[in-house]
Amino acid sequence: MNDKTRRVLNGWMALNATERADFERAVRDYNTTSYTKQEELRESVHDRVIKVQTGPLGQGCPCCGR
């Protein structure tokens, strides 16, 4: 398993059951939609993540690496 996969898995394990179900639904929806819709979703999620302050100053987020 590579480092990116490990970080995502670590973030997923930190979710509660409801959050895990929501995440899994989002991944399933992403994988079954058109490329254009995938790009729109990718941009939307990226924009939202950028606005969120994560982790302590000077260190990256263990999940997203930001």
C-alpha positions as CSV (number, residue, x, y, z in Angstrom):
1,M,0.0,0.0,0.0
2,N,1.4,3.4,-0.9
3,D,1.5,6.5,1.4
4,K,-1.5,8.2,-0.3
5,T,-3.6,5.2,0.1
6,R,-2.5,4.8,3.7
7,R,-3.5,8.4,4.5
8,V,-6.9,8.1,2.9
9,L,-7.5,4.8,4.7
10,N,-6.4,6.4,8.0
11,G,-8.9,9.3,7.4
12,W,-11.7,6.8,6.5
13,M,-11.1,4.8,9.7
14,A,-11.5,8.0,11.8
15,L,-15.0,8.5,10.4
16,N,-18.1,7.3,12.3
17,A,-20.5,4.8,10.6
18,T,-22.7,7.5,9.1
19,E,-19.7,9.4,7.7
20,R,-18.3,6.2,6.3
21,A,-21.6,5.4,4.5
22,D,-21.7,9.0,3.1
23,F,-18.1,8.7,1.9
24,E,-18.7,5.3,0.3
25,R,-21.8,6.6,-1.4
26,A,-19.9,9.6,-2.8
27,V,-17.1,7.3,-4.1
28,R,-19.7,5.0,-5.7
29,D,-21.5,8.0,-7.3
30,Y,-18.2,9.4,-8.6
31,N,-17.2,6.0,-10.1
32,T,-20.5,5.6,-11.9
33,T,-20.9,9.1,-13.4
34,S,-19.5,10.6,-16.7
35,Y,-16.1,12.0,-17.0
36,T,-17.5,15.6,-17.2
37,K,-19.4,15.1,-14.0
38,Q,-16.4,13.6,-12.3
39,E,-14.3,16.7,-13.3
40,E,-17.1,19.0,-11.9
41,L,-17.2,17.0,-8.6
42,R,-13.4,17.0,-8.4
43,E,-13.3,20.8,-8.7
44,S,-16.1,21.3,-6.3
45,V,-14.5,19.1,-3.6
46,H,-11.1,20.6,-4.2
47,D,-12.5,24.1,-3.7
48,R,-14.2,23.2,-0.5
49,V,-11.1,21.4,0.9
50,I,-8.9,24.4,0.1
51,K,-11.1,26.6,2.2
52,V,-10.9,24.3,5.3
53,Q,-8.0,24.9,7.7
54,T,-6.6,21.5,8.5
55,G,-4.0,20.3,11.0
56,P,-1.6,22.3,13.2
57,L,0.4,25.1,11.6
58,G,3.6,24.0,9.9
59,Q,2.4,20.4,9.4
60,G,0.4,18.7,6.7
61,C,-2.9,17.0,7.1
62,P,-2.4,13.3,7.6
63,C,-5.3,12.5,5.3
64,C,-5.0,14.9,2.4
65,G,-1.3,15.9,2.7
66,R,-2.2,19.6,2.6
